Amino acid sequence: MRSDATLSRRSFLKSAAGFATAAAGVGADDKTAPLQTRGVVLMPSDLSLKDWPERAKAAGINTIGLHWTRKLNALCDFVAGDDGAHFLARCKELGIAVEYELHAMGDLLPRELFQKDPALFRMDDKGQRTADTNCCPHSPAALDLIAEKAAGYARRLPPTTHRYFFWPDDGGQWCRCPKCTDLAASDQALLVENHILRALRRHDARATLSHISYAHTLLAPQQVKPESGVFLEFAPIDRDYTKPITDRDAKIQSRPRYAHPETNAGYLDVLEANMKLFGVEHTQVLEYWLDVSRFSRWKRPAVKLPWNAGICRADIAAYRALGVRHITTFAVYMDADYVKFHGDPQPVLLEYGAALNPS
């Protein structure tokens, strides 16, 4: 199997001319056009800051994604409850789109099915089937179960944009069985996504589905092609946020089990490679500029956000130069407790909104 543990150094030493060519080819003519998606991604618990829709509207943010990991029924219950209904109603009144960005595989293929049929699940490096993460994408039964479950959750969590986000398990390994072993993680994920999209379109003809470029699926698929309607979502979680994304000297301190470039600008190379396969028009960047949870190492109490408006503006300009028209960021832990301990985040939201909407 092709190793994703490290990336070729040569692939990240592209010339500045390469970026100029890409910009001229896919985005230069309309680089001042308004972004189609200007977003934030929150956990439902962040809505303890009750006026998030109003804050977003004031900042020029037009999309809020609700993020969840496992136990999707709990998210469905929240959305169906009073607090969720109030949030959705206010977003509708204010013209803010709502989406659901979900690490969902553990719910789409329930782990308890392992005892009945281990072949649904991935094989590890030792040749043993395991229910720890994801699935075996060469199991027709697994694909059908996953797609059926995704369609069911899509009906309970309908995005107002017809864009769906059913991601793999967070950081989860993929299958090493004889049929899968020559496919990289990105290719295996795309096999599953193509199958999910077909199921989604049986009840929503306008459905599109995210392929997330992140962790094990960071690199562009090499052998599997996306069906029309699978769009790229690029999430450079391990980059250096003290330097712009264009910096080729900003070294990455990545978790070694993940594929990763050596520098910040290497992430742009990865993005370009993915966009060559998935196309530019619907590509979305999912950033971490406002992600208090990331900067807190996903532990509470939350730290104060190390916000740098200049870096955010530079990053957005780089993405726009490549033709990207959909940009959002996690803003998890930016909740009522954050206001209590670190003050009102609205000035930061306004600066972020201004970066998304340059004059």
SERO-4910 file (N, C-alpha, C, O; in steps of 0.05 Angstrom, whole numbers):
BEGIN
 pado doro    nc1    nc2    nc3   cac1   cac2   cac3    cc1    cc2    cc3    oc1    oc2    oc3
  Met    A     17    -24      0      0      0      0     17     25      0     38     26     14
  Arg    A      9     45    -15     24     70    -16     24     84     11      2     87     23
  Ser    A     47     91     22     49    103     48     40    132     47     47    147     29
  Asp    A     23    140     67     15    168     69     29    182     93     22    204    100
  Ala    A     48    168    105     60    178    130     75    205    126     74    222    143
  Thr    A     88    207    103    103    232     97     98    238     68     91    221     52
  Leu    A    102    263     61     98    272     33    125    276     20    145    284     34
  Ser    A    126    272     -6    151    277    -20    160    306    -17    144    325    -21
  Arg    A    185    310    -10    196    337     -7    194    352    -33    188    376    -34
  Arg    A    200    338    -55    200    352    -81    174    364    -88    173    385   -100
  Ser    A    152    351    -79    125    361    -86    119    387    -72    100    401    -80
  Phe    A    135    395    -52    130    420    -37    150    442    -44    149    463    -32
  Leu    A    168    436    -63    187    456    -71    180    468    -98    197    473   -115
  Lys    A    155    473   -102    145    484   -128    153    513   -129    156    527   -109
  Ser    A    157    523   -153    166    551   -157    143    570   -153    119    563   -155
  Ala    A    150    595   -149    129    616   -147    114    618   -173     90    626   -173
  Ala    A    127    612   -195    113    613   -220     89    594   -222     69    599   -235
  Gly    A     92    572   -208     70    552   -207     45    564   -195     23    560   -205
  Phe    A     49    579   -173     26    591   -160     14    613   -178    -10    617   -179
  Ala    A     32    628   -192     22    649   -209      5    638   -232    -16    649   -239
  Thr    A     14    615   -243     -1    603   -264    -28    593   -254    -48    597   -268
  Ala    A    -28    581   -231    -53    571   -220    -73    594   -215    -96    592   -221
  Ala    A    -62    615   -203    -80    638   -198    -91    650   -223   -115    656   -225
  Ala    A    -74    652   -244    -84    663   -269   -104    645   -282   -122    655   -295
  Gly    A   -100    619   -278   -118    600   -292   -145    596   -279   -164    592   -293
  Val    A   -146    598   -253   -172    590   -240   -185    613   -224   -208    610   -216
  Gly    A   -170    635   -219   -184    654   -201   -178    683   -206   -191    700   -194
  Ala    A   -159    689   -224   -150    716   -226   -172    735   -236   -175    757   -227
  Asp    A   -189    725   -255   -208    742   -267   -230    751   -248   -242    772   -252
  Asp    A   -236    735   -228   -258    742   -210   -249    741   -181   -265    735   -163
  Lys    A   -224    747   -176   -214    744   -149   -226    765   -130   -223    762   -105
  Thr    A   -238    786   -140   -252    805   -123   -281    799   -119   -295    814   -105
  Ala    A   -291    778   -132   -319    771   -130   -325    763   -101   -308    751    -88
  Pro    A   -349    769    -91   -355    761    -63   -354    730    -60   -360    715    -78
  Leu    A   -345    722    -36   -345    694    -30   -373    684    -28   -391    698    -18
  Gln    A   -378    660    -38   -405    648    -36   -411    638     -8   -433    642      2
  Thr    A   -392    625      5   -394    616     32   -375    632     50   -351    631     45
  Arg    A   -386    645     70   -370    660     90   -380    649    117   -400    658    127
  Gly    A   -365    630    128   -377    615    150   -362    612    176   -338    620    178
  Val    A   -376    601    195   -364    590    219   -376    563    224   -398    557    216
  Val    A   -361    546    239   -370    519    246   -369    517    277   -348    522    289
  Leu    A   -392    511    289   -395    510    318   -405    483    327   -416    468    312
  Met    A   -401    478    353   -415    456    366   -441    467    378   -443    491    384
  Pro    A   -462    450    380   -487    460    393   -482    473    420   -496    492    427
  Ser    A   -462    464    435   -456    475    461   -447    504    459   -450    520    478
  Asp    A   -436    512    436   -428    540    433   -451    559    431   -448    583    434
  Leu    A   -475    547    426   -499    564    425   -509    572    453   -530    585    455
  Ser    A   -493    565    473   -498    578    500   -493    608    497   -504    624    513
  Leu    A   -478    617    477   -477    645    469   -501    649    452   -501    645    427
  Lys    A   -523    657    464   -550    655    452   -553    671    426   -570    664    410
  Asp    A   -538    692    423   -543    709    399   -523    704    377   -516    722    362
  Trp    A   -514    679    374   -495    673    353   -506    681    325   -491    692    309
  Pro    A   -531    675    318   -541    683    292   -539    713    288   -531    722    266
  Glu    A   -546    729    308   -544    758    305   -515    767    303   -509    785    287
  Arg    A   -497    754    317   -468    761    316   -458    755    287   -443    771    276
  Ala    A   -466    732    277   -457    724    250   -467    744    230   -452    753    212
  Lys    A   -492    751    232   -504    770    213   -489    797    213   -483    808    192
  Ala    A   -483    807    237   -469    832    240   -441    831    227   -431    852    218
  Ala    A   -429    808    227   -402    805    217   -402    798    187   -380    796    175
  Gly    A   -425    795    175   -426    788    146   -422    758    141   -416    750    119
  Ile    A   -424    742    162   -422    713    159   -449    703    150   -470    709    161
  Asn    A   -449    686    129   -475    678    117   -481    648    121   -501    638    111
  Thr    A   -463    633    134   -466    604    138   -456    596    165   -434    603    173
  Ile    A   -473    581    180   -464    568    205   -466    538    202   -488    528    195
  Gly    A   -444    524    206   -445    495    206   -445    485    235   -430    495    252
  Leu    A   -461    465    240   -461    452    267   -444    427    264   -449    410    247
  His    A   -425    425    282   -405    403    282   -412    382    303   -422    389    325
  Trp    A   -407    357    296   -413    335    315   -395    312    309   -387    307    287
  Thr    A   -388    296    330   -372    272    328   -386    249    342   -388    250    367
  Arg    A   -396    230    328   -410    206    338   -436    213    352   -442    236    359
  Lys    A   -452    193    357   -478    195    370   -495    217    357   -503    236    370
  Leu    A   -499    213    331   -514    234    316   -543    237    325   -555    258    320
  Asn    A   -554    217    338   -581    219    348   -583    242    368   -604    255    370
  Ala    A   -562    247    383   -562    269    403   -563    296    388   -577    314    397
  Leu    A   -549    298    366   -551    323    350   -579    326    338   -590    348    338
  Cys    A   -591    304    329   -618    305    318   -638    314    340   -656    330    334
  Asp    A   -634    304    364   -651    312    386   -648    341    393   -668    355    398
  Phe    A   -624    352    392   -620    380    397   -634    397    376   -648    416    383
  Val    A   -630    390    351   -642    405    329   -673    405    331   -686    425    324
  Ala    A   -684    382    340   -713    380    342   -724    393    367   -748    397    370
  Gly    A   -706    399    387   -715    411    412   -719    441    410   -716    453    389
  Asp    A   -727    453    433   -733    482    433   -709    499    426   -712    518    410
  Asp    A   -686    493    437   -662    510    432   -654    508    403   -648    528    390
  Gly    A   -655    483    392   -648    480    364   -668    493    346   -660    506    326
  Ala    A   -693    491    352   -714    504    336   -711    534    336   -714    547    315
  His    A   -705    546    359   -700    575    361   -677    583    344   -678    603    329
  Phe    A   -655    568    346   -631    574    330   -637    573    300   -630    592    285
  Leu    A   -650    552    291   -657    550    263   -675    572    253   -673    582    231
  Ala    A   -694    579    270   -713    600    263   -699    627    260   -704    642    241
  Arg    A   -681    633    279   -667    659    277   -649    659    252   -647    680    239
  Cys    A   -636    637    246   -619    636    222   -636    641    197   -627    655    179
  Lys    A   -659    628    196   -677    632    173   -685    661    171   -685    673    149
  Glu    A   -693    674    193   -701    701    193   -679    720    184   -684    740    170
  Leu    A   -654    713    191   -632    731    185   -618    723    158   -599    737    150
  Gly    A   -628    703    145   -616    695    119   -590    681    121   -573    683    104
  Ile    A   -586    666    143   -561    651    148   -566    622    142   -584    610    153
  Ala    A   -550    611    124   -552    582    118   -542    565    141   -525    573    157
  Val    A   -554    541    144   -546    522    165   -538    496    152   -552    485    135
  Glu    A   -515    485    160   -504    460    151   -496    443    174   -496    452    197
  Tyr    A   -489    418    169   -482    399    190   -456    385    182   -456    369    163
  Glu    A   -434    390    196   -408    379    188   -401    358    209   -396    364    233
  Leu    A   -400    333    200   -402    310    219   -381    289    215   -378    279    192
  His    A   -366    282    236   -351    257    236   -370    235    242   -378    230    265
  Ala    A   -379    221    221   -403    205    223   -400    175    220   -420    160    225
  Met    A   -377    165    212   -376    137    204   -384    118    226   -396     97    221
  Gly    A   -378    124    251   -386    107    273   -416    104    276   -425     84    286
  Asp    A   -431    123    266   -460    122    266   -471    109    241   -492     96    241
  Leu    A   -457    115    219   -467    104    193   -462     74    191   -477     60    178
  Leu    A   -441     64    205   -436     35    206   -433     28    235   -410     28    246
  Pro    A   -455     23    249   -454     18    278   -434     -4    285   -434    -25    273
  Arg    A   -418      2    306   -397    -17    314   -407    -44    323   -393    -64    322
  Glu    A   -432    -44    334   -442    -70    344   -447    -90    322   -452   -114    328
  Leu    A   -447    -81    297   -450   -100    275   -426   -118    271   -427   -137    255
  Phe    A   -404   -112    284   -379   -127    280   -383   -156    287   -373   -174    274
  Gln    A   -397   -162    309   -401   -189    317   -417   -205    296   -413   -230    293
  Lys    A   -434   -192    282   -451   -206    262   -436   -210    236   -438   -231    224
  Asp    A   -420   -189    228   -407   -190    202   -381   -174    202   -382   -150    195
  Pro    A   -359   -186    211   -333   -171    212   -324   -160    185   -309   -141    184
  Ala    A   -333   -173    163   -324   -164    137   -334   -136    129   -324   -125    110
  Leu    A   -352   -125    144   -361    -98    140   -339    -78    147   -339    -55    138
  Phe    A   -321    -86    164   -303    -68    177   -274    -71    166   -269    -91    152
  Arg    A   -258    -52    172   -231    -51    161   -213    -74    171   -218    -85    193
  Met    A   -192    -80    156   -172    -98    165   -147    -82    173   -140    -63    159
  Asp    A   -134    -89    195   -111    -74    204    -85    -85    191    -86   -103    175
  Asp    A    -63    -74    200    -37    -82    188    -30   -111    194    -13   -123    181
  Lys    A    -42   -122    215    -37   -150    223    -55   -170    209    -54   -194    215
  Gly    A    -72   -160    191    -91   -177    178   -115   -185    193   -129   -205    187
  Gln    A   -122   -169    214   -145   -175    231   -167   -154    226   -161   -130    224
  Arg    A   -191   -163    223   -214   -145    221   -217   -131    248   -214   -143    269
  Thr    A   -224   -105    247   -227    -90    272   -249    -69    268   -252    -58    246
  Ala    A   -264    -64    289   -286    -45    288   -278    -18    299   -295     -2    307
  Asp    A   -251    -13    300   -242     12    313   -250     37    298   -259     56    310
  Thr    A   -246     37    272   -252     61    256   -261     54    228   -253     33    217
  Asn    A   -277     71    216   -284     70    188   -296     43    179   -312     32    194
  Cys    A   -288     33    156   -301     10    145   -283     -4    125   -260      5    121
  Cys    A   -293    -25    112   -280    -36     89   -296    -27     64   -318    -36     60
  Pro    A   -285     -9     48   -300      2     26   -303    -17      3   -316    -11    -17
  His    A   -292    -41      5   -297    -61    -15   -318    -81     -6   -322   -102    -19
  Ser    A   -332    -75     16   -354    -91     24   -380    -78     14   -388    -57     23
  Pro    A   -393    -91     -6   -418    -79    -16   -439    -76      6   -454    -57      6
  Ala    A   -440    -95     24   -459    -92     46   -453    -68     63   -472    -54     72
  Ala    A   -427    -63     69   -420    -40     85   -428    -14     71   -439      4     83
  Leu    A   -422    -12     45   -429     12     30   -459     17     30   -468     40     33
  Asp    A   -475     -4     27   -504     -1     26   -514      8     54   -532     26     55
  Leu    A   -504     -4     75   -512      4    102   -505     33    108   -521     48    118
  Ile    A   -480     41    101   -471     68    105   -488     88     90   -497    109    101
  Ala    A   -493     82     65   -509    101     48   -538    103     59   -549    125     59
  Glu    A   -550     81     67   -577     81     77   -578     98    103   -597    114    106
  Lys    A   -559     94    120   -559    110    145   -554    139    139   -568    156    151
  Ala    A   -536    146    121   -531    174    114   -557    187    103   -563    210    111
  Ala    A   -571    173     86   -596    184     76   -616    189     98   -631    209     98
  Gly    A   -617    171    118   -635    175    140   -628    199    157   -646    214    164
  Tyr    A   -602    202    163   -594    226    178   -598    251    162   -603    273    173
  Ala    A   -594    250    136   -598    273    119   -627    283    121   -632    307    120
  Arg    A   -646    265    123   -674    274    126   -679    287    153   -696    304    155
  Arg    A   -664    279    174   -668    290    200   -651    315    204   -658    332    221
  Leu    A   -630    318    189   -612    341    191   -609    354    163   -587    353    152
  Pro    A   -630    365    153   -629    376    125   -615    403    124   -624    422    136
  Pro    A   -592    405    110   -579    431    107   -595    449     89   -608    439     70
  Thr    A   -594    474     94   -609    493     77   -595    497     50   -607    509     32
  Thr    A   -570    488     47   -555    492     23   -554    467      5   -543    468    -17
  His    A   -565    445     14   -564    419      0   -535    408      0   -529    389    -15
  Arg    A   -517    419     17   -490    409     19   -489    391     44   -496    400     66
  Tyr    A   -479    367     41   -478    348     63   -449    342     70   -431    342     53
  Phe    A   -444    336     95   -417    331    105   -418    306    124   -423    308    148
  Phe    A   -413    283    112   -411    258    127   -382    249    125   -374    234    107
  Trp    A   -366    258    144   -337    253    144   -330    226    155   -346    213    169
  Pro    A   -306    216    149   -296    192    163   -292    196    193   -294    219    202
  Asp    A   -287    175    207   -280    177    235   -256    196    238   -238    195    222
  Asp    A   -256    212    259   -235    232    263   -208    220    266   -202    207    287
  Gly    A   -190    223    247   -164    212    249   -162    182    246   -142    170    251
  Gly    A   -184    169    237   -186    140    237   -171    128    213   -171    139    191
  Gln    A   -159    104    218   -145     90    197   -166     77    178   -189     73    185
  Trp    A   -155     69    155   -172     56    135   -163     27    131   -147     17    146
  Cys    A   -174     14    111   -173    -15    108   -147    -24     94   -137    -11     76
  Arg    A   -136    -47    104   -113    -59     92   -119    -88     82   -100   -104     79
  Cys    A   -144    -94     76   -150   -120     65   -139   -123     37   -131   -103     25
  Pro    A   -137   -147     26   -125   -151      0   -137   -133    -22   -123   -125    -40
  Lys    A   -163   -128    -21   -176   -112    -41   -171    -82    -37   -172    -66    -56
  Cys    A   -165    -74    -12   -162    -45     -6   -133    -36     -4   -127    -13     -5
  Thr    A   -115    -55     -1    -88    -48      8    -73    -30    -12    -55    -15     -3
  Asp    A    -80    -31    -37    -67    -14    -57    -80     13    -60    -72     30    -76
  Leu    A   -101     18    -44   -115     44    -45   -108     61    -21   -109     52      2
  Ala    A   -100     86    -26    -94    104     -5   -120    111     10   -142    106      0
  Ala    A   -117    123     34   -140    130     50   -159    148     35   -184    145     37
  Ser    A   -149    167     20   -166    186      6   -183    171    -15   -206    177    -19
  Asp    A   -170    152    -29   -185    136    -49   -207    119    -36   -229    117    -46
  Gln    A   -201    107    -13   -221     91      1   -244    108     11   -267    101      8
  Ala    A   -238    132     22   -259    150     30   -277    158      7   -301    160     10
  Leu    A   -264    163    -16   -280    172    -39   -298    149    -50   -320    155    -60
  Leu    A   -290    124    -48   -307    102    -55   -333    104    -39   -355    100    -49
  Val    A   -330    108    -13   -353    110      5   -370    135     -2   -395    133     -3
  Glu    A   -357    157     -7   -372    182    -12   -388    180    -38   -410    190    -39
  Asn    A   -376    169    -58   -391    166    -83   -417    150    -78   -438    156    -90
  His    A   -415    129    -62   -438    112    -56   -459    128    -40   -483    126    -45
  Ile    A   -449    143    -20   -468    159     -4   -482    180    -21   -507    183    -18
  Leu    A   -468    193    -39   -480    214    -55   -503    202    -72   -524    215    -74
  Arg    A   -500    178    -83   -521    166    -98   -546    162    -81   -569    166    -91
  Ala    A   -542    154    -56   -565    150    -38   -578    177    -31   -603    179    -30
  Leu    A   -562    197    -26   -573    223    -19   -590    234    -41   -611    247    -36
  Arg    A   -582    230    -66   -596    242    -88   -622    228    -94   -638    237   -111
  Arg    A   -627    205    -82   -653    192    -85   -674    207    -70   -698    204    -76
  His    A   -667    224    -50   -687    240    -36   -682    269    -38   -699    285    -31
  Asp    A   -658    277    -48   -651    306    -52   -636    308    -77   -611    303    -78
  Ala    A   -649    314    -99   -636    315   -125   -614    335   -127   -597    333   -145
  Arg    A   -614    355   -109   -593    376   -110   -570    370    -90   -553    387    -87
  Ala    A   -570    347    -78   -550    341    -58   -522    341    -69   -517    331    -91
  Thr    A   -503    353    -54   -475    350    -58   -462    340    -32   -474    343    -11
  Leu    A   -438    329    -34   -426    316    -11   -396    323     -9   -382    324    -29
  Ser    A   -388    329     15   -360    336     20   -341    312     19   -348    291     30
  His    A   -318    316      7   -295    299     11   -275    315     27   -265    335     16
  Ile    A   -269    307     51   -252    324     68   -222    316     64   -215    293     68
  Ser    A   -206    336     57   -177    333     55   -166    341     82   -162    364     89
  Tyr    A   -159    320     98   -153    324    127   -141    298    138   -150    276    131
  Ala    A   -120    301    154   -108    278    167   -101    256    147    -87    262    128
  His    A   -111    231    150   -104    210    132   -114    214    104   -103    203     85
  Thr    A   -134    230    100   -145    235     73   -136    262     62   -150    274     45
  Leu    A   -114    273     72   -104    299     64    -97    299     34   -104    317     19
  Leu    A    -82    278     25    -72    277     -2    -94    272    -22   -114    259    -15
  Ala    A    -91    281    -46   -111    277    -67   -113    248    -74    -92    234    -76
  Pro    A   -137    237    -78   -140    210    -88   -125    206   -114   -123    224   -130
  Gln    A   -115    182   -118    -99    176   -142   -113    157   -161   -108    157   -185
  Gln    A   -131    140   -150   -142    118   -167   -172    120   -170   -183    110   -190
  Val    A   -186    133   -152   -215    135   -152   -223    164   -160   -211    183   -151
  Lys    A   -242    166   -178   -252    192   -187   -277    200   -173   -295    183   -168
  Pro    A   -280    225   -165   -305    234   -152   -328    235   -172   -325    244   -195
  Glu    A   -351    226   -164   -375    230   -180   -383    260   -179   -377    274   -159
  Ser    A   -396    269   -200   -405    296   -200   -423    302   -176   -443    288   -172
  Gly    A   -416    322   -161   -430    328   -136   -414    323   -111   -422    331    -90
  Val    A   -391    309   -113   -373    307    -91   -354    330    -92   -339    332   -112
  Phe    A   -353    347    -72   -336    371    -73   -314    368    -52   -317    353    -33
  Leu    A   -293    383    -56   -270    383    -39   -274    402    -15   -283    424    -18
  Glu    A   -267    392      9   -265    408     33   -237    405     44   -229    382     51
  Phe    A   -223    426     47   -194    426     53   -190    437     81   -198    460     87
  Ala    A   -179    421    100   -176    429    128   -147    425    137   -139    403    145
  Pro    A   -131    447    136   -102    445    143    -97    447    173    -85    466    182
  Ile    A   -106    428    188   -106    430    218    -79    433    230    -76    446    251
  Asp    A    -58    422    218    -32    422    231    -13    444    222     11    444    229
  Arg    A    -23    463    207     -6    485    198      3    503    221     -8    501    243
  Asp    A     22    520    216     32    539    236     15    565    234     16    579    213
  Tyr    A      0    571    255    -18    594    254     -5    620    263    -18    640    266
  Thr    A     22    619    267     36    644    272     47    655    246     60    677    247
  Lys    A     44    641    224     54    650    198     32    646    177     15    629    180
  Pro    A     33    661    155     13    658    134     15    630    120     36    617    122
  Ile    A     -6    622    108     -6    596     94     13    595     71     21    574     62
  Thr    A     21    618     61     40    620     38     69    617     46     87    615     29
  Asp    A     75    616     72    103    616     82    116    589     78    107    569     89
  Arg    A    137    588     62    151    563     57    173    557     77    188    537     75
  Asp    A    176    575     97    195    570    119    181    563    145    195    557    165
  Ala    A    155    565    145    140    559    170    137    528    172    121    516    159
  Lys    A    153    516    189    154    487    192    129    476    206    119    488    224
  Ile    A    120    453    196     97    440    208    105    422    230    124    405    227
  Gln    A     92    424    253     96    406    275     72    387    276     54    390    293
  Ser    A     72    367    258     48    351    255     50    325    272     71    317    279
  Arg    A     26    314    277     25    287    288     36    268    268     25    267    245
  Pro    A     57    253    274     71    237    254     55    216    240     63    207    218
  Arg    A     32    208    251     17    186    238      1    197    215    -11    181    200
  Tyr    A      0    223    212    -16    235    190      2    243    167     26    250    171
  Ala    A     -9    242    143      5    255    120      6    285    125    -14    297    134
  His    A     28    297    119     30    325    122     53    337    106     73    323    102
  Pro    A     51    362     98     74    375     85     94    384    105     90    381    129
  Glu    A    116    394     96    137    404    114    133    432    123    143    440    144
  Thr    A    119    448    106    116    476    112     87    485    107     72    470     95
  Asn    A     81    509    116     54    520    111     47    520     82     26    510     74
  Ala    A     65    530     65     59    532     37     56    505     24     43    503      3
  Gly    A     67    485     36     63    458     26     33    450     26     24    435      9
  Tyr    A     19    461     45    -10    456     46    -24    468     21    -43    456     11
  Leu    A    -14    490     10    -25    501    -14    -20    482    -38    -37    480    -56
  Asp    A      3    469    -38      9    449    -58    -11    426    -57    -21    417    -78
  Val    A    -17    417    -33    -37    396    -29    -64    405    -39    -78    390    -52
  Leu    A    -72    430    -32    -97    440    -41    -99    441    -71   -119    433    -83
  Glu    A    -78    451    -84    -78    452   -113    -81    424   -126    -96    420   -144
  Ala    A    -66    405   -115    -68    377   -126    -96    366   -123   -106    353   -141
  Asn    A   -109    372   -101   -136    363    -97   -155    377   -116   -174    364   -126
  Met    A   -151    403   -120   -170    418   -137   -167    409   -166   -187    412   -181
  Lys    A   -144    399   -174   -142    389   -201   -161    365   -206   -170    361   -228
  Leu    A   -166    350   -185   -184    327   -187   -213    336   -182   -231    328   -198
  Phe    A   -219    351   -162   -246    358   -154   -257    383   -167   -281    387   -167
  Gly    A   -240    399   -179   -248    424   -190   -248    447   -170   -245    442   -146
  Val    A   -250    471   -180   -247    495   -164   -274    506   -154   -276    515   -131
  Glu    A   -294    504   -170   -319    520   -165   -331    515   -138   -340    534   -125
  His    A   -332    490   -129   -345    483   -104   -326    477    -81   -335    470    -59
  Thr    A   -300    480    -86   -281    474    -65   -285    493    -41   -289    517    -44
  Gln    A   -285    481    -17   -287    497      8   -262    493     25   -252    471     28
  Val    A   -253    515     36   -232    514     56   -244    515     84   -261    533     89
  Leu    A   -237    496    100   -246    495    128   -222    501    146   -204    484    150
  Glu    A   -221    526    156   -197    535    171   -202    533    201   -223    524    211
  Tyr    A   -182    542    216   -182    540    245   -175    567    258   -167    568    282
  Trp    A   -177    589    244   -169    615    254   -183    622    280   -171    633    298
  Leu    A   -209    615    282   -225    622    306   -230    598    324   -246    599    343
  Asp    A   -216    576    320   -221    551    334   -208    551    362   -185    541    365
  Val    A   -222    562    381   -212    563    408   -206    534    418   -187    531    434
  Ser    A   -221    515    410   -217    487    420   -189    477    410   -175    464    425
  Arg    A   -182    483    385   -156    474    375   -133    487    391   -114    473    400
  Phe    A   -135    513    395   -114    527    410   -114    520    440    -94    525    453
  Ser    A   -135    509    449   -137    499    477   -130    469    479   -132    457    500
  Arg    A   -121    458    456   -115    429    455   -139    412    462   -136    390    474
  Trp    A   -163    422    455   -188    408    460   -193    401    489   -205    381    496
  Lys    A   -184    419    506   -188    416    535   -198    442    547   -189    464    538
  Arg    A   -215    440    566   -224    463    580   -210    465    607   -201    444    618
  Pro    A   -206    489    619   -217    514    609   -203    524    584   -179    519    580
  Ala    A   -218    538    568   -208    548    542   -189    571    546   -191    587    564
  Val    A   -169    572    528   -150    594    528   -162    617    512   -182    613    498
  Lys    A   -150    640    514   -158    663    498   -148    658    469   -125    650    466
  Leu    A   -165    663    450   -158    658    422   -134    676    414   -135    700    418
  Pro    A   -113    663    403    -90    679    393    -95    690    365    -83    681    346
  Trp    A   -114    708    364   -124    719    338   -103    737    325    -91    754    338
  Asn    A    -99    733    299    -82    750    283    -96    757    257    -97    742    238
  Ala    A   -108    781    257   -124    789    234   -107    791    208   -117    785    187
  Gly    A    -82    799    210    -65    801    187    -60    774    173    -61    772    149
  Ile    A    -55    754    190    -51    727    179    -76    717    166    -76    705    144
  Cys    A    -99    721    179   -124    712    168   -129    726    141   -138    712    122
  Arg    A   -124    752    139   -128    766    113   -110    755     92   -118    751     69
  Ala    A    -85    750     99    -65    739     80    -73    711     70    -71    705     47
  Asp    A    -83    695     89    -91    668     82   -115    669     62   -115    655     42
  Ile    A   -135    686     69   -158    688     51   -150    697     24   -161    687      4
  Ala    A   -132    716     22   -123    726     -4   -110    704    -20   -113    702    -44
  Ala    A    -94    687     -6    -81    664    -20   -101    644    -31    -99    634    -53
  Tyr    A   -121    638    -14   -142    619    -23   -158    631    -46   -164    617    -65
  Arg    A   -165    656    -44   -180    669    -66   -164    670    -92   -176    667   -113
  Ala    A   -138    673    -90   -121    674   -114   -121    647   -128   -117    646   -152
  Leu    A   -126    625   -113   -129    599   -125   -157    593   -136   -162    572   -147
  Gly    A   -175    612   -131   -202    608   -142   -222    599   -121   -246    595   -128
  Val    A   -214    596    -96   -233    586    -75   -254    607    -70   -248    631    -66
  Arg    A   -279    598    -69   -302    617    -64   -319    608    -40   -340    620    -35
  His    A   -309    588    -26   -324    579     -2   -303    577     21   -285    560     20
  Ile    A   -306    594     41   -287    594     63   -302    595     90   -320    611     93
  Thr    A   -294    577    108   -306    577    135   -284    570    155   -262    563    147
  Thr    A   -290    572    180   -271    566    201   -286    554    225   -308    562    231
  Phe    A   -273    535    238   -283    527    264   -282    551    283   -263    567    282
  Ala    A   -301    552    301   -301    572    322   -311    559    348   -325    572    364
  Val    A   -304    534    352   -313    518    374   -301    529    401   -278    538    401
  Tyr    A   -316    528    422   -310    539    448   -314    569    450   -308    581    470
  Met    A   -323    581    428   -330    610    429   -359    612    439   -377    617    424
  Asp    A   -362    608    465   -388    605    477   -392    624    500   -376    643    504
  Ala    A   -412    619    517   -418    637    539   -395    637    559   -388    658    571
  Asp    A   -382    614    564   -359    613    582   -336    629    571   -321    642    587
  Tyr    A   -332    629    545   -310    644    533   -314    674    539   -296    688    547
  Val    A   -339    683    536   -345    712    542   -339    718    571   -328    739    578
  Lys    A   -346    699    589   -343    703    618   -313    706    625   -306    723    641
  Phe    A   -296    689    613   -268    689    621   -250    706    604   -228    714    613
  His    A   -258    711    579   -239    724    561   -251    749    547   -237    762    531
  Gly    A   -276    755    553   -288    779    541   -303    773    516   -303    750    505
  Asp    A   -316    793    506   -334    790    483   -317    785    457   -299    801    451
  Pro    A   -323    764    442   -308    758    418   -318    773    393   -307    770    372
  Gln    A   -338    790    397   -350    803    373   -330    819    357   -331    819    332
  Pro    A   -311    834    370   -292    849    354   -275    830    335   -269    838    313
  Val    A   -269    806    345   -255    787    328   -272    778    305   -263    776    282
  Leu    A   -298    772    311   -316    763    290   -319    785    269   -321    779    245
  Leu    A   -320    810    277   -323    832    258   -298    834    240   -300    839    216
  Glu    A   -274    830    252   -250    830    236   -249    806    217   -241    809    194
  Tyr    A   -257    783    226   -259    760    209   -279    765    186   -273    759    163
  Gly    A   -302    776    192   -321    782    171   -310    802    151   -316    800    127
  Ala    A   -295    822    161   -284    841    143   -263    828    124   -260    836    101
  Ala    A   -248    809    135   -229    795    118   -242    778     96   -232    775     74
  Leu    A   -266    768    103   -282    753     83   -295    771     62   -301    762     40
  Asn    A   -299    796     70   -313    815     53   -296    840     48   -303    861     57
  Pro    A   -273    836     35   -255    859     31   -268    881     14   -283    875     -5
  Ser    A   -263    906     21   -275    928      6   -260    933    -20   -267    951    -36
***
